[in-house]
């Protein structure tokens, strides 16, 4: 049974930082790309960042809105993916989800087959 367990998140003032973690179990983590998505109230789920399955390759992709502020990384030894969020803005407020996809990373949520439980990130102005 594949499980993605998220941790981190919370309330932070604008300009602050948070780090999200997503621990994966139940499948071969190193063969799967990982992604982070978010969903704000009344809005569709949107792509935030993704990272390829190979640490050596380490190709990362970011939504324009977070590029330069957020960093996605993975530790294949710990089967964990991270999202470091700096210079947070009130518009970053959302529930954040990690997800896993076999093969290459993608920004399309429909291709991801397993999802974390979601974690709330709230940025106050």
VENHUVEN-V263582 format. One record per pair of residues at least 24 apart in sequence whose ideal C-beta (glycine too) atoms are under 10 Angstrom apart, sorted by the first residue. I is the first residue (numbers start at 1). J is the second residue. D is the distance in Angstrom with one decimal. If there is no record, write none. Layout:
I;J;D
I;J;D
This chain:
1;25;8.2
1;26;5.1
1;27;9.3
1;114;9.8
2;26;3.8
2;27;5.0
2;29;9.9
2;32;9.5
2;100;7.4
2;113;8.0
2;114;4.7
2;115;9.8
3;27;9.4
3;114;7.9
3;116;8.6
3;117;9.2
4;34;9.0
4;79;9.9
4;81;8.9
4;97;8.6
4;98;5.5
4;99;7.2
4;100;6.5
4;114;5.8
4;115;6.3
4;116;3.8
4;117;7.5
5;80;9.5
5;98;9.1
5;116;6.7
5;117;7.1
6;36;9.7
6;81;9.8
6;83;9.7
6;95;10.0
6;96;7.6
6;97;7.6
6;98;5.8
6;115;9.6
6;116;4.2
6;117;5.9
6;118;6.9
6;119;4.7
7;80;9.6
7;116;9.5
7;119;7.2
8;82;8.4
8;83;8.0
8;84;9.7
8;85;9.1
8;96;8.6
8;119;6.3
8;121;8.4
9;83;9.8
9;85;9.4
9;95;8.6
9;96;6.5
9;118;9.0
9;119;3.7
9;120;5.5
9;121;4.9
9;122;8.4
10;119;8.4
10;120;7.4
10;121;7.1
10;122;7.3
11;93;9.5
11;120;8.4
11;121;8.4
11;122;4.7
11;123;8.0
11;124;6.7
12;85;8.6
12;88;5.7
12;92;9.3
12;93;9.8
12;121;7.7
12;122;7.4
12;123;5.8
12;124;7.4
13;88;8.1
13;90;9.6
13;123;7.3
13;124;5.4
13;125;8.0
14;87;8.6
14;88;6.3
14;89;5.9
14;90;5.9
14;91;9.6
14;92;9.0
14;123;5.7
14;124;6.6
14;125;5.3
15;86;8.8
15;87;6.1
15;88;6.8
15;89;8.3
15;123;8.8
15;125;9.9
16;85;8.8
16;86;8.3
16;87;8.3
16;88;5.4
16;123;7.4
16;124;9.1
17;69;9.3
17;84;7.2
17;85;6.2
17;86;4.7
17;87;7.7
17;88;6.7
18;70;10.0
18;83;8.5
18;84;8.1
18;85;5.0
18;86;8.7
18;88;6.7
18;92;9.1
18;96;9.3
18;119;9.5
18;121;6.2
18;122;9.7
18;123;8.6
19;71;9.4
19;73;9.9
19;82;6.2
19;83;7.0
19;84;5.0
19;85;7.0
19;86;9.4
20;48;9.8
20;70;9.6
20;72;9.6
20;81;8.8
20;82;6.7
20;83;4.3
20;84;8.1
20;85;7.1
20;96;5.8
20;97;9.7
20;98;7.4
20;116;9.2
20;119;6.3
20;121;7.6
21;75;9.6
21;78;9.2
21;80;5.8
21;81;7.6
21;82;5.5
21;83;8.1
21;98;8.5
21;116;9.8
21;119;9.3
22;74;9.3
22;79;9.4
22;80;6.5
22;81;4.9
22;82;7.5
22;83;7.9
22;96;9.3
22;97;8.7
22;98;3.4
22;99;8.6
22;100;8.7
22;115;9.8
22;116;5.3
22;117;9.7
22;119;9.0
23;75;9.8
23;78;7.3
23;79;6.2
23;80;4.9
23;81;8.5
23;98;9.2
23;116;9.0
24;74;9.5
24;78;9.4
24;79;4.8
24;80;7.1
24;81;7.4
24;98;8.2
24;100;6.2
24;114;8.0
24;116;8.7
25;79;6.6
26;79;9.5
26;100;9.9
26;114;8.3
27;79;9.2
27;100;7.4
27;102;8.5
27;113;9.3
27;114;7.7
28;53;9.1
28;76;9.9
28;79;9.3
28;102;9.0
29;53;8.3
29;74;8.1
29;75;9.3
29;76;6.1
29;77;9.5
29;78;8.8
29;79;4.1
29;80;8.2
29;81;8.6
29;100;7.9
30;54;7.6
30;55;7.9
30;74;9.0
30;76;4.7
30;77;9.4
30;79;8.3
31;76;9.9
31;100;9.7
31;102;6.5
31;103;7.8
32;74;9.8
32;79;9.9
32;81;9.7
32;99;9.6
32;100;4.6
32;101;6.2
32;102;5.4
32;103;7.6
32;105;9.2
32;112;9.4
32;113;8.7
32;114;8.6
33;59;8.9
33;61;9.6
33;74;9.2
33;81;9.6
33;99;9.3
33;100;7.4
33;101;5.1
33;102;7.8
33;103;6.6
33;104;5.9
33;105;3.5
33;106;7.3
33;111;9.3
33;112;8.8
34;72;7.5
34;73;9.7
34;74;6.0
34;80;9.3
34;81;4.2
34;82;9.5
34;83;9.6
34;98;6.5
34;99;7.2
34;100;5.7
34;101;7.8
34;105;7.2
34;112;9.0
35;61;8.6
35;72;8.2
35;81;8.5
35;83;9.8
35;97;8.7
35;98;7.1
35;99;5.0
35;100;7.7
35;101;6.8
35;105;6.2
35;106;7.4
35;107;7.5
35;108;9.3
35;109;7.9
35;111;9.0
35;112;6.1
35;115;9.6
36;62;9.6
36;63;9.4
36;66;9.1
36;70;8.0
36;72;6.3
36;81;7.7
36;82;9.2
36;83;4.8
36;85;9.5
36;96;6.2
36;97;7.1
36;98;5.6
36;99;7.7
36;116;9.2
37;63;9.5
37;94;9.0
37;95;9.2
37;96;7.3
37;97;4.9
37;98;8.0
37;99;6.4
37;107;9.0
37;109;5.7
37;112;8.0
37;115;8.4
37;116;9.6
37;118;9.4
38;63;9.1
38;65;9.9
38;66;9.1
38;83;9.7
38;92;7.7
38;93;8.9
38;94;3.8
38;95;6.6
38;96;4.8
38;97;7.0
38;118;9.1
38;119;9.9
38;121;7.6
39;94;5.6
39;95;5.3
39;96;8.3
39;97;7.2
39;109;9.7
39;118;7.9
40;91;8.1
40;92;8.9
40;93;6.4
40;94;4.2
40;95;7.8
40;121;9.9
41;93;8.7
41;94;8.2
41;95;8.8
43;94;7.9
44;109;9.0
45;94;9.0
45;95;8.9
45;97;7.2
45;99;9.7
45;109;5.6
45;115;9.7
45;118;10.0
46;94;8.2
46;107;9.0
46;109;8.4
47;99;10.0
47;106;8.5
47;107;4.0
47;108;7.7
47;109;7.0
48;72;8.1
48;83;7.1
48;85;9.0
48;92;9.1
48;94;8.8
48;96;7.1
48;97;8.9
48;98;9.6
48;107;9.1
49;73;9.7
49;81;9.5
49;83;6.4
49;84;9.9
49;85;9.7
49;98;10.0
49;105;9.1
49;107;9.0
50;81;9.5
50;99;8.9
50;101;8.3
50;104;9.1
50;105;3.7
50;106;6.7
50;107;6.5
50;108;9.9
50;112;9.2
51;81;6.7
51;82;9.4
51;83;9.7
51;105;6.1
52;103;9.2
52;104;6.6
52;105;5.2
53;100;9.3
53;101;8.8
53;102;8.3
53;103;7.2
53;104;7.8
53;105;7.6
59;104;8.7
59;105;7.0
60;105;8.2
61;105;6.2
61;106;8.5
61;107;6.6
62;107;9.4
63;107;7.6
65;89;8.9
65;91;7.7
65;92;8.3
66;92;7.5
72;98;9.6
72;105;9.4
81;116;9.6
83;119;9.9
83;121;9.5
85;121;7.3
85;123;9.0
88;121;7.7
88;122;9.5
88;123;4.6
88;124;9.5
89;123;6.1
89;125;8.5
90;122;8.8
90;123;5.0
90;124;6.9
90;125;4.7
91;123;7.8
91;125;9.8
92;121;6.4
92;122;9.1
92;123;5.2
93;120;8.5
93;121;6.4
93;122;5.1
93;123;5.1
93;124;8.5
93;125;9.8
94;118;9.4
94;119;9.8
94;120;8.0
94;121;6.2
94;122;8.8
94;123;9.3
95;119;6.8
95;120;5.5
95;121;7.5
95;122;9.8
96;120;7.8
96;121;5.4
